[in-house]
Amino acid sequence: MSQPLVSARGLVKRYGDFVAVDDIDFDVERGEAFGFLGPNGAGKSTTMRMIGCVSPPSAGTLQLFGMEAATQGRQIRARLGVVPQLDTLDTELSVMENLVVYGRYFDIPRAECRRRAKELLEFVQLSDRADSVVDNLSGGMKRRLSITRSLINEPDLLLLDEPTTGLDPQARHVLWDRLYRLKHDGVTLIITTHYMDEAEQLCDRLVVMDGGRIVASGSPRSLIEEHSSREVLELRFTLDGEVDRGSDITGIGERIEVLPDRTLVYADDGEAALAAVHARGVQPISSLVRRSSLEDVFLHLTGRTLVD
Amino acid sequence: MAMTTPGPVRVAFWHAAVFKRLWVTNVLASIIQPLLYLLGLGVGVGSLVNRTSRATDVLGGVSYVAYISPALMVTTAMALASTESLWPIMSGFIWKRSYHGIAATPLGAGDIVGGHALWMAARCVVAAGAVAFVLAFFPEARDWGLIPGVPVAALTGIAFAMPLMAFSILRKNDVGFAAMNRFVIIPLFLFGGAFYPISQLPTWTQVIVKFLPLWHGVELARAFTVGDIGGSASLGHVVVLLCWTIGGSVLSYRFMRRRLYV
């Protein structure tokens, strides 16, 4: 009988009158990459803290590896790898020292820490920086070190809270590549992100959160199929035409979203929609046809964009 | 079955790893300051004090240098443990977030608090030991009683470290820390019985001084050098120091748990 690695039912987190996480259910299976997608303040990080057993649930049940998060936090944490949103590295220590100190928290013998650290540094391509002081590393390298550190106890489940927030595009791609490999090696990942491309690249399955609730769940592809059209036509207008640019094209496509900087027309055939716009004599200053993304799913479900 | 290392020891190892890069400067600083007091006050004030027999009587019949020597070990420990239990605690939560890192492992609030106590005790033993070593070069100060003064200084150190840790955990920023230093630690250094008997102070001041840990540590360490150890007074000093240590540790643990696991 295989039970899910993580199972939450009616999970709630309250801070005084504020409800950060409002009655959510989810299961994470062994070996999958599971994502929480949503804007800042949606309750993703709070959920992640509950899964990491550093935040006791206010109500509901949360089980990891068949144990209760509320009462068996220590045993559960021994089997988790945690990459927090803000690095908690010892910046005055070297890369290797950071890994050994952290490994000792799990009571892994020092020699074993060093052996694992060497292997892991190879994996994240930081071997040549083993003796560098963390202060001197770039932001991307620090993130990679955080991931290395979280793997030192050979965890059954890796928690990544906003793993690439604040990184430049190149550093993000290096990180994604490493996480993708981990996933292929069979490590179970839980990722929170407000980047839809990150969720699409890494997650097998995800839930979309907004205001502490889960508003949709499924694979990236199924979410897009269910909640958006196949293609999207993006139109930009001059500032003069801004006022009633939406109404000029009413009825084209399945749905129209008017954003501050652009207008989105949801249609299965974007080029046909663009032709229809032109046929009405509407002249956008630029237009673009693209495939639907999770960003569109979120916009459709909540009426808001992910990153504002 | 493999031996497991107790959690507080694992946390203390982290402190040691971070400290490793700074220890020479720190130990030197711990020695130089008491040495300056010994030379400045011991020689300067001492030359005045030792001239009158009435003053020597108040000091219990010993020279001024012999009088302040054990106290310097204890005040060194107090100063060290106090500063290390203010700003570094804030760093653990906010600046470097190290406590949050530890909280995500099998270790918890009790291990962090216990690790801090262990580490402070170790630091105080080294610092007070270094002061004792330097004092041994001065014939007037040299005394076997300085050796048991080392653990007394360490106990006094954690009697300050733990309640101050509890105070620091409750703070959201470091605004109160300089005030704590200026209005509690430094006055205590001046009025806590290190440089003259507190019988010279007004009664209400004596009451405050006797409530706080420093005077008890100083009197206990001094009892070893002047050969006055073992009475109920000595036992009382130990009890007061333990009360501050245990009370501070319990509060630190509760506050730490509440702040980390929210």
Interface residues (C-beta under 8 A of the other chain):
Chain A: Y15 G52 V54 S55 P56 G73 R74 Q75 R77 A78 L80 V82 P84 L86 D87 T88 L89 D90 T91 E92 L93 E97 V100 V101 Y102 R104 Y105 F106 D107 N153
Chain B: T4 T5 R10 V11 F13 W14 A17 V18 R21 K96 R97 S98 H100 G101 I102 A103 A104 T105 P106 L107 G108 L260 Y261 V262
